[in-house]
Amino acid sequence: MSSEVFSQLVDAHYTALFRFALSLTKNSSDAGDLTQQTFFIWAKQGHALREVAKAKSWLFTTLYREFLRGRRRADRVTALEDLGPVEADPPAPPVDVITSMDSSLVLESLQEVDEVYRAPLTLFYLQEFSYKEIADMLEVPIGTVMSRLSRGKAQLRSVMMRKEAGTKVVPFPIQTVRKQS
């Protein structure tokens, strides 16, 4: 694969992959590492893909599998928190302008949804994959994807209602329409 084709692939899919990784890891540096690892794997193995049109799906599947592999590995290693007090990580810079817009409540709430539901929600609503594509990526039946989406939406709705209850809403005055006699 030429470096130009690889650059085009990175340009076309980096942002979407990073956002998906961020929804899984909840940490921008881990999301960046996961996205970079995904493209590294593509550089080594992507030439084996027969249909170039399936590159996006391949990348998302690979990213999700790498996330799961890393999580399994982390479960075997002593957590850093168990090693004693360490200097707190500096706050992560905002991902992009979108997170500071009206969607910030949704994105923030999405981070509180259980991971098993968060991945399908992100893939379906933010990345616009079909049920079948998500089922292939997550290696579950389509029915499971549909039920996880349903349960995930319910959980997201619950989290958002809880968050909105904590904010003060200023109602607009209701204007009555007068009939002219």
Buried (B, 14 or more C-beta within 10 A) or exposed (E): EEEEEBEEBBEEBBEBBBBBBBBBBBBBEBBBBBBBBBBEBBBEEBEEBEEEEEBBBBBBBBBBBBBBEBEEEEEEEEEEEEEEEEEEEEEBEEBEEEBEEEEEBBBEBBEBBEEBBBBBBBBBBBBEBEBEBBBBBBEBEEEBBBBBBEBBBEBBEEBBEEBEEEEEEEEEEEEEEEEEE
